[in-house]
Amino acid sequence: MGASIVNDSRPTSIRIFLADGTPDGLRLIDKSNWTGRAVVVSRSEIERALARPELGQPGVYVLVGTAEDGAPMLYVGEADTLGERLKQHVAGKEFWTRVVAFTSTNEGLNKAHVRYLEARLLQLARQANQWLLENGNKPTPPPLSEPDRADAEWFLDEMRLIFPLLGIDAFAAASGQARAHAAADTSRDEPPMLYLAERGGEGRGREVADGFVVLEGALARAAEVDSIHDHMRDMRQQLVDRGVLVTDEHALRFTQDFRFSSPSLAAGVLVGGSANGRICWKDRAGRTLKSLQDARAGVA
C-alpha cells in the first residue's frame, strides 16, 4: 500500500485531556467518532503512565527523540501489553524523550491489528524518509481479512491525523504536504511554485503549513562556505547519509521531495551557507516569498 494523503478537509473534534493539569505532562487524546486513544508522556513521567489502564492493553507506539547529530529520530513498536514493553525501553533505548502510544477504548485491537499497524507505520516512515528510524527490522503486515484490514487502515488514518498535532510529521511524505496544505484552504488550489537560483544552488519548492518542501531534482551547491553554521553542515551531511542528496557531477541532487522546518533552512542547504529563504525563494514573476506572504496578510 502506498502512502496516501490523510486530508479530506472534514471538520472534526480532537480532545486533549491534561491528566495532571500541566501542558507537558501526561496527556490523553481522543477524537470524535473514533474508538482509539493516544497516551502521550515524557520519559521522565513514564512511571505515572504505566499505571494507566490504557497501557495494560494491546497497542502500537512511537518513541520520539533525537540522534546524536540532532536529527529527529523515532522507533515504532507494538505490544500485547504496552506498559510492559515500554518498561523494557526505559532500560534498553537511550535516544527517546517521549512516547505516543495508541490503543482502543473498546478492546477493538488484537495482536494481529497492532502488528499490522506497526508494519504500516514503518512502511510510511521509510517511504517518507523525513526522520531517522531507529528500527532495524522491516516487518511485513500480517494477513488480515478484508474487513479487519479496512478497520486497521481506518484506525491508521485517525492516528495520522493526531501525529502532526504532536509535532511528529515522520509519516507524511513531503510530496503530499503542499497538496494537503492547499486542501485545507479552499480559497486557493495549491501554494505557488517557488524557485531558487543563486550561489550554485538551484531548485523548486513550495510552502507547507509547518515549513518548506524542496522538490526532487533540486541541485545543492557541493562546496560549503567557510562561515556555514554547524547545524546547516550537519543537516547537509544527514541528507547525504540518508540518500536524500547524492553527488551529481559538481552538485548534490535531491533524490526525493524533502520537507524542511523553514524556507531559510531549505535555501541554506541549497546554497551551502546562511540564506534568507523569504528573499531567496521567488515565484515565476520574481516576487519573493516575503512579498507573497505580506500580500496574503494584507500588509502594504
C-alpha positions as CSV (number, residue, x, y, z in Angstrom):
1,M,0.0,0.0,0.0
2,G,1.2,3.5,-0.8
3,A,1.5,6.5,1.4
4,S,-1.9,8.2,0.8
5,I,-2.5,11.7,1.9
6,V,-4.7,11.9,5.0
7,N,-6.6,15.0,4.4
8,D,-10.3,15.0,3.4
9,S,-10.9,18.6,4.8
10,R,-13.7,17.5,7.1
11,P,-14.1,19.4,10.3
12,T,-13.5,17.2,13.3
13,S,-13.1,17.4,17.1
14,I,-10.0,16.2,19.0
15,R,-9.9,16.5,22.8
16,I,-6.6,16.6,24.7
17,F,-7.0,15.9,28.4
18,L,-4.2,17.0,30.6
19,A,-4.3,14.2,33.2
20,D,-2.1,16.0,35.7
21,G,-3.1,19.6,34.8
22,T,0.1,20.6,33.1
23,P,0.6,21.0,29.3
24,D,3.8,19.0,29.2
25,G,2.6,16.2,31.5
26,L,0.6,13.1,30.8
27,R,-1.9,13.7,28.0
28,L,-4.8,11.6,26.8
29,I,-6.0,12.3,23.2
30,D,-9.5,11.3,21.9
31,K,-11.1,12.1,18.6
32,S,-14.8,12.3,17.9
33,N,-16.3,9.1,16.4
34,W,-13.1,7.1,17.0
35,T,-12.6,4.1,19.2
36,G,-8.9,4.8,19.7
37,R,-7.0,6.8,22.3
38,A,-3.5,8.1,22.4
39,V,-1.4,8.3,25.6
40,V,1.4,10.9,25.4
41,V,4.0,11.1,28.1
42,S,7.6,12.1,28.5
43,R,10.3,9.6,29.5
44,S,10.7,11.4,32.9
45,E,7.0,10.9,33.7
46,I,6.6,7.3,32.3
47,E,6.0,5.8,35.8
48,R,2.7,7.7,36.0
49,A,1.6,6.5,32.7
50,L,2.4,2.8,33.4
51,A,-0.4,2.8,36.0
52,R,-3.0,3.8,33.4
53,P,-5.4,1.1,32.2
54,E,-4.7,2.0,28.6
55,L,-1.2,0.7,28.9
56,G,-2.4,-2.7,30.1
57,Q,-3.8,-3.3,26.6
58,P,-2.5,-4.2,23.2
59,G,-1.4,-1.3,21.1
60,V,1.2,0.4,18.9
61,Y,3.6,3.1,20.0
62,V,6.2,5.5,18.8
63,L,9.3,6.6,20.8
64,V,10.4,10.1,19.8
65,G,13.8,11.7,20.4
66,T,16.9,12.9,18.6
67,A,20.0,11.2,17.2
68,E,23.5,12.3,18.4
69,D,23.8,14.7,15.5
70,G,20.5,16.3,16.4
71,A,18.3,14.8,13.7
72,P,14.8,13.8,14.8
73,M,14.5,10.1,15.4
74,L,11.8,7.6,16.2
75,Y,11.2,4.0,16.9
76,V,7.9,2.2,16.1
77,G,6.8,-0.8,18.1
78,E,3.8,-2.9,19.1
79,A,3.0,-4.9,22.2
80,D,0.3,-7.2,23.7
81,T,0.7,-5.2,26.9
82,L,2.0,-1.7,26.2
83,G,3.2,-0.9,29.7
84,E,5.5,-4.0,29.9
85,R,7.1,-3.2,26.6
86,L,7.7,0.4,27.5
87,K,9.4,-0.6,30.7
88,Q,11.9,-2.5,28.6
89,H,12.6,0.5,26.5
90,V,13.3,2.7,29.6
91,A,16.3,0.4,30.2
92,G,17.1,-0.6,26.7
93,K,16.9,2.5,24.5
94,E,18.7,5.8,25.2
95,F,17.6,8.2,22.5
96,W,14.0,8.8,23.2
97,T,12.4,11.5,25.4
98,R,8.7,11.0,24.7
99,V,6.3,8.2,23.8
100,V,3.0,8.2,22.0
101,A,1.0,5.0,22.5
102,F,-2.2,4.2,20.7
103,T,-4.8,1.7,22.0
104,S,-8.5,1.1,21.7
105,T,-11.2,2.2,24.1
106,N,-13.4,-0.8,23.3
107,E,-10.8,-3.6,23.2
108,G,-11.1,-3.5,19.4
109,L,-7.4,-4.0,18.8
110,N,-5.9,-7.5,18.9
111,K,-2.3,-8.8,18.3
112,A,-2.8,-9.0,14.5
113,H,-4.2,-5.5,14.3
114,V,-1.3,-3.9,16.2
115,R,1.3,-5.9,14.2
116,Y,-0.4,-4.6,11.1
117,L,-0.3,-1.0,12.4
118,E,3.4,-1.3,13.3
119,A,4.3,-2.6,9.9
120,R,2.3,0.1,8.1
121,L,3.8,2.9,10.2
122,L,7.3,1.7,9.4
123,Q,6.4,1.5,5.8
124,L,5.1,5.0,5.7
125,A,8.1,6.4,7.7
126,R,10.5,4.7,5.3
127,Q,8.7,5.9,2.2
128,A,8.6,9.5,3.6
129,N,12.3,9.4,4.6
130,Q,11.8,12.6,6.7
131,W,13.0,11.3,10.1
132,L,15.7,8.8,11.1
133,L,14.4,5.4,12.1
134,E,15.9,3.5,15.0
135,N,14.2,0.3,13.8
136,G,16.4,-2.2,12.1
137,N,13.6,-4.6,11.1
138,K,11.2,-4.4,8.2
139,P,8.1,-6.4,9.2
140,T,5.5,-7.2,6.7
141,P,1.9,-6.6,7.6
142,P,0.3,-9.9,8.8
143,P,-2.5,-11.4,6.8
144,L,-5.9,-9.9,7.8
145,S,-9.4,-10.5,6.5
146,E,-10.7,-7.8,4.2
147,P,-13.0,-6.3,6.9
148,D,-10.2,-6.4,9.5
149,R,-7.7,-4.7,7.1
150,A,-10.2,-2.0,6.4
151,D,-10.7,-1.4,10.1
152,A,-7.0,-1.2,10.7
153,E,-6.5,1.2,7.8
154,W,-9.3,3.4,9.2
155,F,-7.6,3.3,12.7
156,L,-4.3,4.2,11.0
157,D,-5.8,7.2,9.2
158,E,-7.1,8.6,12.5
159,M,-3.6,8.1,14.1
160,R,-2.1,10.0,11.2
161,L,-4.3,13.0,11.9
162,I,-3.1,13.1,15.5
163,F,0.6,12.8,14.9
164,P,1.1,16.3,13.4
165,L,-0.6,17.8,16.4
166,L,2.2,16.4,18.5
167,G,4.9,17.7,16.2
168,I,5.5,14.3,14.5
169,D,5.5,14.6,10.7
170,A,7.5,11.4,10.1
171,F,4.7,9.5,8.4
172,A,3.8,12.1,5.8
173,A,5.7,12.2,2.5
174,A,6.9,15.7,1.7
175,S,5.3,15.4,-1.8
176,G,1.9,15.4,-0.2
177,Q,2.3,18.3,2.1
178,A,1.7,21.1,-0.3
179,R,-1.4,19.4,-1.7
180,A,-2.7,18.7,1.8
181,H,-2.0,22.3,2.8
182,A,-4.0,23.5,-0.2
183,A,-6.9,21.1,0.5
184,A,-7.3,22.8,3.9
185,D,-7.6,26.2,2.3
186,T,-10.4,26.3,-0.3
187,S,-9.5,29.9,-1.3
188,R,-6.6,28.6,-3.5
189,D,-5.8,25.5,-5.4
190,E,-2.3,25.0,-4.0
191,P,0.7,27.0,-2.8
192,P,2.5,28.7,-5.7
193,M,5.7,27.1,-7.1
194,L,8.7,29.0,-5.9
195,Y,12.2,28.9,-7.4
196,L,15.8,29.5,-6.1
197,A,18.8,30.1,-8.4
198,E,21.8,31.6,-6.7
199,R,25.2,30.8,-5.3
200,G,25.4,27.5,-7.1
201,G,22.0,26.2,-5.7
202,E,19.0,25.7,-8.0
203,G,15.6,24.2,-7.2
204,R,11.9,24.4,-6.9
205,G,9.8,24.3,-3.8
206,R,6.6,25.2,-2.0
207,E,5.4,26.4,1.4
208,V,3.6,24.0,3.6
209,A,1.9,24.5,6.9
210,D,4.9,23.9,9.1
211,G,7.8,24.5,6.8
212,F,9.0,24.4,3.2
213,V,9.3,21.5,0.8
214,V,12.1,21.3,-1.7
215,L,11.1,19.2,-4.7
216,E,13.0,16.3,-6.2
217,G,15.7,17.2,-8.7
218,A,16.9,20.4,-6.9
219,L,20.6,20.9,-7.0
220,A,22.5,22.0,-3.9
221,R,26.0,23.5,-4.1
222,A,28.6,20.9,-3.3
223,A,31.0,23.2,-1.6
224,E,30.1,24.9,1.7
225,V,31.1,28.4,2.6
226,D,33.6,28.8,5.5
227,S,31.0,30.6,7.6
228,I,28.4,27.8,7.4
229,H,26.7,27.1,10.7
230,D,27.3,23.7,12.3
231,H,23.5,23.0,12.2
232,M,23.5,23.6,8.4
233,R,26.6,21.5,7.8
234,D,25.1,18.6,9.9
235,M,21.8,18.8,8.0
236,R,23.5,18.6,4.7
237,Q,25.6,15.6,5.9
238,Q,22.4,13.9,7.3
239,L,20.8,14.2,3.9
240,V,23.8,12.7,2.1
241,D,24.0,9.8,4.6
242,R,20.3,9.0,4.1
243,G,20.5,9.2,0.3
244,V,18.3,12.3,0.0
245,L,21.3,14.1,-1.5
246,V,23.6,12.3,-4.0
247,T,26.6,13.6,-5.9
248,D,25.7,14.7,-9.4
249,E,28.8,16.0,-11.2
250,H,29.6,19.2,-9.4
251,A,26.5,19.5,-7.3
252,L,24.3,17.5,-4.8
253,R,21.0,16.4,-6.3
254,F,17.8,15.8,-4.3
255,T,16.5,12.3,-5.0
256,Q,13.1,13.0,-3.4
257,D,10.9,15.8,-2.1
258,F,12.1,16.8,1.3
259,R,10.4,18.9,4.0
260,F,12.4,21.5,6.0
261,S,11.3,23.3,9.1
262,S,11.7,26.7,7.4
263,P,12.3,28.3,3.9
264,S,15.7,29.6,5.2
265,L,16.9,26.2,6.2
266,A,15.8,24.9,2.8
267,A,17.6,27.7,1.0
268,G,20.7,27.3,3.2
269,V,21.1,23.6,2.3
270,L,20.9,24.5,-1.4
271,V,23.5,27.3,-1.3
272,G,25.8,25.7,1.3
273,G,25.6,28.6,3.8
274,S,23.3,31.0,5.5
275,A,20.4,32.3,3.5
276,N,17.2,34.3,4.0
277,G,14.6,32.0,2.5
278,R,11.9,34.6,2.4
279,I,14.0,36.6,0.0
280,C,15.8,33.7,-1.9
281,W,12.6,31.9,-2.9
282,K,10.7,33.6,-5.7
283,D,7.7,32.9,-7.9
284,R,7.9,33.0,-11.7
285,A,7.2,36.7,-11.7
286,G,10.2,37.4,-9.5
287,R,8.1,38.1,-6.4
288,T,9.8,37.0,-3.2
289,L,8.2,34.7,-0.7
290,K,8.2,37.6,1.7
291,S,6.2,39.8,-0.6
292,L,3.7,36.9,-1.2
293,Q,3.3,36.3,2.5
294,D,2.9,40.1,3.1
295,A,0.2,40.3,0.3
296,R,-1.7,37.3,1.8
297,A,-1.7,39.1,5.2
298,G,-2.8,42.4,3.7
299,V,0.4,44.1,4.6
300,A,1.0,47.2,2.4
